[in-house]
Structures are given as C-alpha cells and as structure tokens.
Amino acid sequence: MSDKITPCLWFDGNAEEAAEFYAGLLPDSHIGRITRSPADNPSGKAGSVLTVEFTVAGQSFVGLNGGPLFKFNESVSFQIHCEDQAEADRLADALSAVPEAEQCGWVKDRFGLSWQIVPRRMIALLADPDPGRARRAMEAMMQMKRIDIAAVERAADGG
C-alpha cells in the first residue's frame, strides 16, 4: 500500500468475499495482498484471513476481519460518480441488497456498507446557477429511491 490514507473496513469474517465483490464492480479494481493471522485472535484462528488489501476504481482499501463487535452504519458511505443512467442502474442493481434502505441514490450492500450512486449530471443540476432549477432538481431527487436523471432533468426544467 502506498496511499497516505487508506480506509479500513471492519468485517465479520467475510472481508475476502467483500473485497472480491467490490473489486468486480468497476475498472481499475483488484485484490492485493491477503494477510493471514499469525496467531489466534478475537475474530479468528491462526491462519484465517486477517486483512485483505484491495482497490476499487483506483482507491485503496483494507478489509479487516475484526469479528461481530462492530457493524457499518449510514454515517459513513462511499460515493460512486457515474457517467450515465446505465452505469448508475448497473451499480445500484449490483450493490443494493436492502431495497427499503434506498433513498436519493443511496443503497446498502449485502455487507451492510452504504453507497451513494451519484450521476455526474445530478451534481451539475444541484449546482445549477439558476436557484430555481437547482431547487426543483433537489426536490425531485428527494422523492426518489434511485436517481432517475431524466426525471430530475424534467423537474429542473419545470416539467
């Protein structure tokens, strides 16, 4: 790992499975070093996977098999900026494992981690120099589970 700051994600024995899943989602993603525990510890036996270094879209992560003590919550999420609706839909379909948790492009995956699927056009609409367009875009987005960029565009235009 050569990054100055690397997010470390706490898993309950399934860090390798999670890393493989995440690394399969986007280009410039891969599994790096897998470290096995040299001794028994609270989360596993000697020889079990302790950490998994992986990269998703060029961002380095470490998955730590820390045990059942801590769970992910919505106070931390990762944004994925999408070029178009097709990419946003593909990622939402792949990541969302808790449909009732979907709101404004946020999804929760099968490991409990929250993701924000953010079309780049959505960011531009929310920052529109016309405050009315930006407000209408925001109001439309707030009503959505998954972002429908065409519908947000229509709302921003007053339709």
C-alpha positions, -999 to 999 in steps of 0.1 A, spaced: 0 0 0 14 33 -10 -15 56 -2 -11 80 27 -47 73 39 -64 40 33 -100 34 46 -101 2 67 -134 -16 67 -143 -39 95 -160 -72 85 -172 -102 104 -151 -129 88 -161 -121 52 -135 -94 42 -121 -115 13 -156 -121 -1 -165 -84 2 -132 -74 -15 -138 -98 -44 -173 -84 -48 -162 -47 -47 -132 -53 -70 -155 -68 -96 -177 -37 -98 -155 -11 -116 -125 -7 -138 -91 -1 -121 -101 -25 -93 -82 -56 -79 -74 -77 -49 -39 -71 -34 -22 -87 -5 -41 -111 18 -26 -114 52 -34 -144 74 -34 -142 111 -2 -155 127 -20 -163 159 -55 -169 173 -73 -136 179 -108 -125 189 -120 -126 153 -104 -159 141 -79 -187 144 -43 -186 134 -42 -190 96 -75 -174 89 -77 -143 67 -70 -112 89 -68 -85 63 -74 -81 25 -59 -51 6 -80 -42 -24 -85 -14 -48 -118 -1 -62 -117 24 -90 -82 33 -80 -90 38 -43 -71 16 -19 -90 -1 10 -82 -27 36 -108 -52 47 -102 -64 83 -119 -95 97 -125 -79 131 -154 -101 142 -190 -93 151 -185 -64 175 -190 -35 151 -214 -30 122 -215 -5 93 -240 23 95 -251 52 73 -228 77 89 -201 66 65 -208 59 28 -188 58 -4 -199 78 -34 -196 64 -69 -198 90 -96 -215 77 -127 -213 89 -162 -248 80 -173 -281 63 -162 -270 29 -175 -239 29 -152 -260 42 -122 -286 15 -128 -260 -13 -131 -242 -3 -99 -275 2 -79 -286 -33 -91 -253 -48 -81 -249 -31 -47 -285 -28 -33 -293 -57 -10 -317 -38 12 -343 -21 -11 -361 -5 18 -329 14 26 -327 30 -8 -332 68 -8 -319 96 -31 -294 73 -48 -282 57 -15 -280 19 -14 -269 -6 13 -250 -37 1 -251 -72 15 -223 -65 39 -242 -35 54 -220 -8 38 -238 22 23 -230 36 -11 -242 67 -29 -247 62 -66 -243 97 -80 -247 106 -117 -223 134 -125 -253 152 -142 -271 152 -108 -242 171 -92 -243 197 -120 -281 201 -116 -278 207 -79 -251 233 -85 -270 250 -113 -265 288 -113 -303 292 -116 -315 287 -80 -350 276 -92 -335 248 -114 -313 236 -86 -342 237 -61 -365 217 -85 -337 192 -91 -332 187 -54 -369 184 -47 -373 157 -74 -342 138 -62 -356 138 -26 -386 119 -38 -366 91 -55 -352 59 -42 -328 55 -72 -319 86 -91 -337 89 -125 -316 116 -142 -341 122 -170 -369 128 -144 -346 151 -125 -338 170 -157 -375 174 -165 -382 186 -130 -353 211 -132 -368 224 -164 -401 229 -147 -419 199 -162 
